[in-house]
C-alpha cells in the first residue's frame, strides 16, 4: 500500500485499538474512562499500570513507563521500530510496499481529496443549480458547502474521471479509489447527478463518499465501495468533526443517515455520527467508546430502524458504553424532526430517552402476549440480559419480573442458567423451540415468497405495495429483506449484485415463489396472494386478542376489535378486500 511513513503510522493507530493490543499481555480492568492492571515491565502486586483509550496511550505510575502501541510492542517483544511497524501493519491489514528512491506517487488520499474539491466546485457553480435547489428545499445553506465539504456530481458519465486524469492520476487509481466503475474496455463515474457527502477518517482525510439522488430514478443513496483506504466497519460519518464534542459532552449520538447527522450538527448537536449505511459493527462501537461514555441511539422510528437499534444496543453495551434509545416524538427521522422543531425539543427527547433494558421490553411486549411468538420474544430478551452485569439488571428487575410474572430471585436464576446454556426449559424455551412458530409455517412462507416473485418479475406490482406494508405484513426476515431490496434497488441491479457476491439463497427464494405462483391460473395472481396474506394477518390478530382476553388484560377496545375481526372471519372475508 503506498503509504508514506507518517501516513502508515497514523493509519495503524486509526485501525488498531491500544486496549486490544495491551490486553493480550495484561489483564485489564475498566476503571472509569481508563483501564488498569499489573505492569508488564516491573514486578508489582497492586496495579499501577493504566491504559487511556481517549489518547490511545499507556502509563505506569510505578516505573514511569509510558507510550503508544508502537512503544508497547517494541518493549514487550524486543523489536526495533521498523519491526514493530511491520508487525502492527500486518495486524491492521495493511500491505507495506518496499521503499525505493523514486519520488512518491500520488496516493489514493490525493485522489479522494481532489475529487472532493471537484464536487464542491460543481456545487458552487451554475452547473450545480439543481443541487442548490435541492439544498434549499432541505433547508441547507450555501455556507454548509464549505462547513461540511458538500459537493455535487454532474449528470455526466466521465466528468470526474477526465478531471482526475488531467490532474495526473491513472485510470487504475481512480477505480481503486472507488470513484469510477470499469465496464469492459471503458470506465465511467460512479456518482452522477447526486449531492455528495464526503466521509473522513479520524484524522480528517477524505476516504469515501455518499451520494444522494437529486432527481429522477435510481437508488436514493449510493456509497463508495470498500477499498485500500476505506473500510465501512472501521469508520463513522462525521466522527472527525464530532470527536472533540463527544469528549467534552461525554456522550455520542448515533443516527442512520448522512442527512440526519448533518442536521444534528447544524442544530448544535456536534457529537453526532452516522453508521455509513451498514449495521453497527463492534469496531464502530469501539470507536465511539474511545470518545464518549454514553451513546444515544436515534434511528428511524419505523420497524426496520427499531430492529437495527435493538441489535446495536448490545454491541454498544459490549464496548463499555451506557446505552440510551431516543424516540422521536412525532415518529419521524432526526432530520425531519429538527427541520420542523427547535433544537430544545430534540434535547428534551434525549432527556426522555429509554434505557437499554426498558427499550428491549417495549420492543418484545407484543411477542410476550402472543403464544406463537412468546418463545422468540423470551429468547431475544435473555440473549440480551445474559450479556449484562447483575447490577445493571437489578435496577430494572421490577419491570422485567412484571412482564414475565416471576420473582427477582427466579429472574436471576434463569439468567444464570441461560448464561451457562443449561436448563433453558425453565425459561420455556427448549432447543426445539428456539425457532419461532413463524419459521415452521410453510404456507405463510409460500405467500411471502410469491409476493417477492411477483415484485421481481413485474414492475407494475412494485407500484401496488409500499415498504410500510412490507414491514406490516411480512413475518420472515429473509423475504422482507428481499422484497424491500427489490422495491429500492430494482431487479436488474440486484441480479448483478447477487452474481457478484455469489448469493444463491435470494435467487432460490424467488424460485420458490415462482413455483407457488405457477399453481394459480387466474390472471390477477397478485390480488389473490396479497389478500391471502392479509387474511392470515387477521387470523393472527384474533389469536393475539384471544390470549389477552384469557389473561384478563383485554380492554374495551380489544373486545370491539375482536368482535369485528370475528365477523369478518365468519363472513369468510367476503368483500373485505374490495
N, C-alpha and C positions, 0 to 999 in steps of 0.2 A: 504493500500500500504506500503511495507516495507521500508520506508524512515527513515534514521537517522535524528536527529533534524536539523542538519545543512543542510543536503540534502533537507529536507522538506522546509525549509525557502528559499533556493536557487531555488527550483522548483517552489514555489509560485511566487517568483519575476520574474522568466522566463515566467510564463504563464499569469500573470496579468500586465496590464499597469497602472502606477500610475495616468496617466491623466484620464483614465476611472473611477478609484476609486474616485478620488477627485472631478471630475466634477459632481458626484451625489450629492455633498454637496455644491459645489462652482460653480458659473457661471464663466467659464474660457474663456479668450480671447487670441488668438495666438499673441505672441509678439516676433518676431524673432525666435530664437530656443527654447524659453520657452513659458509658458502660465502665465497669471496674472489674478488676481481677488481680491475681497474683502476677507480679512482674516476671517475665521470662528471662530477664537479664541479670537478676540478682536474687539470692535466696531471701524469702520473707514469709511470714505466717499471716500477716494482715495485708489485704490487698491495697496497694498504693498506686497501682498501675491503672490509668484511665484512658479511655478512647472517646474522642469527641466527634460524632457524626457530622455536626454542623460544619466543622472546619476540616474534616477528614484527616485529623491528626491524632497522635497519642502522646502521653507524657507520664513518666513515673516520678512521683514526689519523693520516692525513697532513694533512687540512684540518679535522678535528674536526666534520665534518658528520654529523648523525645524525637518526633519526626513525622513522616508520612508513610504511605505504603512502600515507597522505594527504600527508605532508610530501614524500615522494619524488616523487609525481605533481605536486604544486604546484611543486616546484623545477625538475623537468626539463621541464615543459610550460608553466610561467609562469602557472598557474591560481591563482585565489584559492580559499579553502576550499570555497565553495559550488560552484564549477565542478568542483573535484576530486571533491566528494561526488557530484555528478550523474553524472560520467563513470564513477566506480567503482561506483555503484549500478546503472547500466545494464549494466556488465560482469558484475556479480553476479546479474543477472536480477531486480532489484528495481524495481518500478514506484513512482516517487515521486509522492505526492499533493500537490497545491498546498496551501500553508498558508493558513489563514484565522483569523479571530478567534474562531471558535466554540470552546467547550470541547471538549477532546479526547474522542472517544467511546471506549468500552471497546473494546480491540482483541482479536485472536484469542488472544494470550497470556493475557489476562484470562479468556477463555472456558475455555481448557485448564487454567488454574490452579484455577478454581472447580470444574471437572469433577473434577480430581484430589482436591480436598477432599471433594467429594460421594462419590466412590468410597471414599475412606479411611473416612469416617464410616459408610458402609454396612458395610464390613468389620468395623468395631469393634462394630457394633450387633447386636441379636438377629436382624436380617434377614440378617446375613452368616454365620449358623450353618453353612450348607453349605460356604461358602468356608473358614471357620475349621477345619472338619473336614478339608477337603482339605489345608490348610496343615499340619495336624498329621500327616497321612499322609506328607507330603513333608518332614517334619522342619523346618518353618518356624515360628518363634516369634511371639508377639504383638508383641514388640519390633521384629521385622522390618517390621511395617506402617509404623512411623514411620521406621525407618532407611532403608528403600528406597521409601517413599511408595507402598506397595502398596494396592490397593483392590479393591472388588467392585462389579460392575454387577448390579443387581437383575434378576430374571427378569420384566421388565416392558417394555412397548412404548414407554413415554413418561415414565418417572420422571425420568430425567436431563433430557430436553427441558423438562418442566414446571418443574423446579428452576431451570434456567438462564434460562427465560423469566421466572420470578418474580424473578430477580436483575437483570432489566433487559436481557437480551440478546435480540436479534431472532432470528426463526426462521432468517433467512439466515446470520447469524453462526454459529449452531450447526451449520448444514450446512457452511459454509465451513471450520469447524474440524475437519471430518471426524467429528463426534460423532453426527450424525443422517443418515438417508438419506431423500431425498424420493421419494415414490411417488404420482404423480398429484396429488391435492388434499390430501394429508396427509404428515407426516413421522413417522419412528419412530427410536428409539435404535439406533445401530449395535451397541453392546455390550450383551448381555443374558445374565445368568447366567454371568459369567466372572470369574476372578481377573484383576485389571488390573495391568499393568506400565507405568508412565509412561516415556516417552522424553524425555530432556532434551537441549537443545543444549549447546554447550561452555561457555555462560555460566550454565547451571543452570536456564534457563527450560523449562517443560514444553511440548513441541511436538507430541506424538503419544502414542498408547497401543497396547499389545498386550494382547490378551485371551485367556486360556487357559480352555477349556471345563471346567467343573466336573463336569457330569453330563449324560447324555442324548446325543442325536445331533447331528451337525454337525461342521464343521471344528474340529480340535483348537485351532488358533490363528487368530485374525483380527487384522488390523492396521489402523491408521489409514491412509486414503489420503493421497497427497501433496496438499499444499495450499500456501497462500501462505507459511506459516511452517515447513513440513516437507518436506524432500527426503531420501528414503532414502539416496541415494548420497553425501550430504554429512554424514551423521551416523552415530554408532555408539551402541548401547545401553550405558549406564553410562560413557561417555567422561568426562562431567563428574566423576563420582566417582573415576575411575581416573587422571586426568591427572597428579596430583601423585605418585602411587605410581609411575607409568611413569617420570617424570623421576628419581625417587630411585633406582629399581632399574635404570634404563637398559634396560628391557625391557617388552614388552607381551605379553599372552596373548589370542589371538583365538579365540573359540568361535562356535558356530552359534546357540544358543538363549538366550532370556531366563533360563530356569532354570539353564542351565549357568553363565552369567555371575554370576547371583545366588549360586549355591552357592560358586563360587570366591571371591567377596568375603567370604562368611560364614566361609570357611575360611582367610582371611588373604591370599589372592591378589588384592589390591585393584588390581592392574594389569591386570585382565581386562575385556574388552569383547566384545560380540556384534554380528554384522553385519546385524541387523534383517531376517532372512528373505529376503535378496537375495544374489545373487552378489557377491563382494567387488568394489568399484569402485576406480578409480585415485584418486578423491577421498578415499575412506576410507583407502586406503593412505597418502596424503599426510598425512592427519590423524595417523595412528599415527607416521609418521616425524618429526612435529614434537615428539613427546614421548618417543620411545624409539629405541634403536639396533638392538635385536634384537626380532624378533617370533616368538613361538612359536604355531604354528597347532595347535589342538587340536579338530579337527572329529570328528564321529561316525565310528565305525570301520566303518560299512557302506560299500558300494561308492560310493554317492552322496556320502557325506561325504569319502571319499578322493579322488574325482574333483574335488570342489569345492576340496579342499586343494591339489591339483596346480595347478588354474587360479589359485588365489590366491597360490601361492608366487611366481610370476614377476611378478605385479602388485606384490606387496610388495617384491620384489627391485628392480623398476624404480623404486620410490620411495626407494631407497637403504638399505633395511633388510637386516640379516642375517636369514636365514630358517631356522627350525628347525621340524621337524614332530614333534609329540608323539603317540606311540602309547599309547593306554590299555591297560595290561597285560591286563585282563580282557575286552577287547572291548566295553566299554560307552561311553556318553557321559560327559562330565565330571561331570554331576550325579549320575548313578547310581554312578559310581566313588567320588566323595568322600562319598556318603551311606553307603557300605559300608566305607570305608577312612580311616585317619588322613591328615591333610594331608602328612605326611612321605612317604607313598607317591607322592603326586602330584608332590611336589618331586623325588623320585627319577626319575619319568617325564620331568620337564623336563630333568634332567641327562642322561638317556639318549636325549634327542631326536635325530632324524636330520637331518643337513644336507640342503639342498635337492636337490643332485645325487644323492646316495645314495637319497633317497626316490623320486626320479623313476626311477632304475634299478630299484628294487624294484617300482615300480608297473607298469613295462612288461616285466618279466622274462619273463612267460609269452608275451607277444607276440613276443619275440625268438627264441623256440624254436618258434614256430608259423609255418610258411610263409605261411599265409593272412593272418596279421596282422603279419608281420615289417615290411612297408613302413610301416604306420601307426605301429608302435612306434618305428621309426627316425625318421620324420617328427616325432613328438611329442618325442623326445629332442633332435634337432638344432634344432628350433624353439626349445626352451628354452636349449640351450647357446649358440646364436648371440646370445642376449641377455646373455651373461655375459662378464666380462673373462677374459683368458688366465690371469692369476694365480689367479683363482677356480677355474678348471677344472684347473689343474696339480696342485692339492692332491689331486684325486680321479682323476687320469688313469689310475692303475694299475687302479682298479676299472672305469672306463669301457672301457679298452682290453681288459681281460679279458673283459668282456661281449661286445664287438664283434669280438674276436680280431684287433686291429690294433695297430700300434706307436704310441707317443706322437706321433712326428713326423707319421705318417699321420693321426692324430686331428685335430691342429691344422690340417693342410692341408684336411681335409674340412669342418671348422667354418668356415674362411675361405672355402671355395668356397660353402658354404651361405649365409653372410652376403652374399656377392656374387651369390647366386642363379645361380651358374654351375656347370657340370659336376656337377650333382646326381646324375647317373647313377653317378658314382664312389661314391656313398653308397647305391647300389642302390635309389634312389627316382627314377623318371622322372616327368615331368609326367603321363603317362597313368596311372601307378600311385599317384598321390597319394591317390586314393580307394581304400579298402581293398577286398579281395575280398568282404567282407561286403556292401558297398553295391552290389555287382554280382550279388547273389543274389536275383532276383525271387521265387523260390519261398519263401525264408525270410521275405522282406518280407510276402508274402501271408499266411503263417501268423500273424505277429505282428499284422498289421492285422486279421485275422479275430478274434483274441482281443480286440483293442480294440473291435471292433464288438459282440461278444457282451457285454462288460463294460458298454458304453454302453447297450444295449437291455434287458438282463436283470439286475435287482438280485440275483437268486439266484446268478448267475455270480460276483458280487463276493465271495460267501462261499467260493468254491472256490479262491481264489488269494490269496497274501499279497504285500506289497511285496518281501519277500526273494526270493520265487520269480520276480517280475518281473525283478529285477536278475540272478538266476541264469540265466534262460532267454532274456531279450530281448537281441539283439545291436545293435539300431538305437536310436540316441539318441531320435529323434522318437517312435517307437512306445512306447518305455519311458516317456518323459515323459507321453505321453497316458494310458497305462494307469495310471500312478501318480496322475495328476491325477484320473482317474475314481474310483479307489479312495478318495482322500482328500476330494474335493470333491463327488462325485456329478454325474450328467449334467445335472441341471436347473441347478445353479449354474454349471457350466462353459459350458453353452449361452448363458446370459445374458452371461457374461464374454466369450466369443468374439464375440458380436454387438456388444458394446460396443467391443471393440478391433479389430473387423474381421478376425478370424483365420479365413481360409478354408482354410489349409493343414491344420489339425487336422480340420476337417469333411470335407475331401477324402480324408484318410487313412482316416477311419471309413467313408466311402462306398466306398472301395477294399476295405475289409474286408467291407462288406455284399455287394458283388459276389462276393467269394470265397466267402462263406458260402452264397450262393444256389445254388452248384454242388452242394451236398450235399442229399440228400433224407432222410437219416437224422435221426431226432428228436434224437439225442444228438450234435449237432454239436460241442459243447464238448469232449467226450471225444476225438473223432476229431482235432480240430485240436490240442488240448493234447498228446495222445500223439505226434502227428507232430512237434511242436515238440521234445519230449524225445528222440524218435528221432533227429532231426537233431543234437542235442547229443551223443548217444552217438557218432555218426559223427565229429564234430569231435574228441572226446576221443581216438578211435582214431588219427586223423591226427596229433594232437599227440604222443601216446606213440610212434608210429612214428618220428617225427622224432628224438625223444630217443634211441630205440634206434639209429638210423642214426648219430647223432653220438657214440655211446658214453657217453651221460650217463644212461642209464636205470638205476634202482635195482631191487632185488629186488621192492619193492612195485609199481613201474611195470610190471614183467613180469607180475606176478599180475593187476594191474588190466587190462592189455591183453588177457591171455588170457580173462578173464571177460567183457570187453566184446565180444570177437570171438565168443564162444559165444552171447551174446545176439543179435549181428548175424546169425550163421549160422542161428539159430533163427527169424529174421525177426521178432524181438521178441515171439514168441508167449507170451502170458501175463505179459509183463514188467510191464505197467501195470495189472494187475488189482488 
